[in-house]
Amino acid sequence: MSTTGEVIRCRAAVAWEPGKPLSVEEVEVAPPKAHEVRIKVVATAVSSTDWAFLYKPGIETRVQPFPFILGCEAAGVVESVGPGVIKFLPGDRVIPLFLPQFGECDQCCSTKHNVCKKNWENREIGVLADGTSRISYNGQQIYQFMGISAFSQYTVVSDISLAKIRDDAPFDKVCLLGYAVSTGYSAARYTAKVKRGSLCAVIGLGAVGLAAIMGCKAAGATRIIGVDINSCKHEKAKELGATDVVNPNDHRESIQEVLHEMTNGGVDYAVVCVRKADDMTAALESTREGCGTCVITKGTETAMTIGVNDLLMGRTLKGAYFGGWKSVDCVPLLVEDYMNKKLKLDEFVTGNLSLYQINEALQLSKNEKSIRTVISLW
Ligand SMILES: NC(=O)c1ccc[n+]([C@@H]2O[C@H](COP(=O)([O-])OP(=O)(O)OC[C@H]3O[C@@H](n4cnc5c(N)ncnc54)[C@H](O)[C@@H]3O)[C@@H](O)[C@H]2O)c1
């Protein structure tokens, strides 16, 4: 029976208050408005970002209003489309994107960067382009998260925040391409532009860092050093392409000294996948004088100290939001790579749970052995 134009009642995990577990409720999801698409979410992964927005309010998280529905790494099927939507049809398989690609703004028309700011302010405060959310509970508005809210069986997203993918892509694997894996992989390949035969270091081996290792390997780096203070992550890093692994806590010297010693003068590329400013400085200093490039993939709440002489001596420091690649263009290509066995995703899935086990999955996102738990919504 068609649900087009109807309000859909479905299950969703609602964050009612900071610091409190999510509660699975029956919510109402309104039909999509102009340039919006309603999606049946089939699978969603749980990241440490979800955990942070619930349990660790900070500078980046404080504008998100409660109650809201978390989830930004997902895959699903288009249920219906609003007026003016021309790129999607009911039944299309899709991945929602926290970074839109409007296609007509200065940023989208530039080949130099990917940070499309369309609907940016609304996304930050939990609403869609018209200033409201499409999700409610007994008439009360439930805010959205990153323009998505994937911990719900149905959600509505802007049509510029959605990538159409091939029909045979498995939802429970390609959902990982909505956020961290695309970020890390693209940061290495498209922002650092790692060259064949180069020496690389990846600092922080969560999903972003492990994907950066894959990006370095795909680009033909001959040596890839994975760095993490949690040795449980080292085995997975080797599985995905690291040639060496280092735990900074095993050394008296600083990590930049260790990396300089291991590489006889520093790495060609360092991809930083941790949030602390001091680690970003260390990564920049671990690159080779004269030609080293350091790419930052995460925001930080404190100022980063940069030795001007490090830059003067020919090092380059870059930032990469969503890896630096345009979201709608990049994600279907990465799905192709996965389907053609050129990109690994199965290795990132360390657990599968149901929507009713969402709080367990959130706690697992902070577990030292876990990478991603995938939630099946149905
Ligand atoms: N820039 C973007 O577009 C973008 C996109 C996706 C995610 N992110 C960010 O990525 C984060 C989630 O990524 P994740 O899933 O990889 O994170 P995670 O928390 O799972 O992994 C971080 C890893 O870094 C390690 N680590 C911490 N401090 C370290 C240090 N000093 N030296 C070495 N290793 C250290 C931890 O042990 C852990 O393994 C979020 O913070 C989010 O903001 C950014």
The ligand as a MOL file (V3000), in Angstrom:
LIG
                    3D

  0  0  0     0  0            999 V3000
M  V30 BEGIN CTAB
M  V30 COUNTS 44 48 0 0 0
M  V30 BEGIN ATOM
M  V30 1 N 36.0920 16.1110 9.0700 0
M  V30 2 C 35.0810 15.3150 8.7170 0
M  V30 3 O 34.4670 15.4900 7.6710 0
M  V30 4 C 34.7350 14.1760 9.6060 0
M  V30 5 C 33.9720 13.1450 9.0890 0
M  V30 6 C 33.7080 12.0470 9.8620 0
M  V30 7 C 34.1570 12.0330 11.1730 0
M  V30 8 N 34.8460 13.0760 11.6610 0 CHG=1
M  V30 9 C 35.3010 13.0650 13.0610 0
M  V30 10 O 35.7960 11.7980 13.2520 0
M  V30 11 C 35.5210 11.3570 14.5870 0
M  V30 12 C 35.0200 9.9450 14.5300 0
M  V30 13 O 36.0460 9.2520 13.9030 0
M  V30 14 P 36.4860 7.8180 14.3230 0
M  V30 15 O 35.2960 6.9700 14.2550 0
M  V30 16 O 37.6880 7.4720 13.5400 0 CHG=-1
M  V30 17 O 36.9340 8.1040 15.8700 0
M  V30 18 P 37.2740 7.1150 17.0320 0
M  V30 19 O 37.0160 7.9190 18.2550 0
M  V30 20 O 36.6010 5.8150 16.8290 0
M  V30 21 O 38.8410 6.8320 16.8540 0
M  V30 22 C 39.8500 7.6550 17.3260 0
M  V30 23 C 41.1260 6.7860 17.5000 0
M  V30 24 O 42.2050 7.6410 17.8390 0
M  V30 25 C 42.9740 7.0170 18.8590 0
M  V30 26 N 43.7270 8.0670 19.5640 0
M  V30 27 C 43.2740 8.9650 20.4530 0
M  V30 28 N 44.2780 9.7780 20.8500 0
M  V30 29 C 45.3950 9.3700 20.1870 0
M  V30 30 C 46.7490 9.8160 20.1680 0
M  V30 31 N 47.1560 10.8260 20.9280 0
M  V30 32 N 47.6120 9.1760 19.3650 0
M  V30 33 C 47.2140 8.1320 18.6140 0
M  V30 34 N 45.9420 7.6680 18.5900 0
M  V30 35 C 45.0450 8.2810 19.3700 0
M  V30 36 C 41.9630 6.2800 19.6960 0
M  V30 37 O 42.5540 5.2500 20.4510 0
M  V30 38 C 41.0000 5.7560 18.6220 0
M  V30 39 O 41.4040 4.4860 18.1600 0
M  V30 40 C 34.6040 12.3610 15.1900 0
M  V30 41 O 35.3740 13.0700 16.1260 0
M  V30 42 C 34.2000 13.2520 14.0340 0
M  V30 43 O 34.1150 14.5870 14.4590 0
M  V30 44 C 35.1600 14.1300 10.9080 0
M  V30 END ATOM
M  V30 BEGIN BOND
M  V30 1 1 1 2
M  V30 2 2 2 3
M  V30 3 1 2 4
M  V30 4 1 4 5
M  V30 5 2 4 44
M  V30 6 2 5 6
M  V30 7 1 6 7
M  V30 8 2 7 8
M  V30 9 1 8 9
M  V30 10 1 8 44
M  V30 11 1 9 10
M  V30 12 1 9 42
M  V30 13 1 10 11
M  V30 14 1 11 12
M  V30 15 1 11 40
M  V30 16 1 12 13
M  V30 17 1 13 14
M  V30 18 2 14 15
M  V30 19 1 14 16
M  V30 20 1 14 17
M  V30 21 1 17 18
M  V30 22 2 18 19
M  V30 23 1 18 20
M  V30 24 1 18 21
M  V30 25 1 21 22
M  V30 26 1 22 23
M  V30 27 1 23 24
M  V30 28 1 23 38
M  V30 29 1 24 25
M  V30 30 1 25 26
M  V30 31 1 25 36
M  V30 32 1 26 27
M  V30 33 1 26 35
M  V30 34 2 27 28
M  V30 35 1 28 29
M  V30 36 1 29 30
M  V30 37 2 29 35
M  V30 38 1 30 31
M  V30 39 2 30 32
M  V30 40 1 32 33
M  V30 41 2 33 34
M  V30 42 1 34 35
M  V30 43 1 36 37
M  V30 44 1 36 38
M  V30 45 1 38 39
M  V30 46 1 40 41
M  V30 47 1 40 42
M  V30 48 1 42 43
M  V30 END BOND
M  V30 END CTAB
M  END
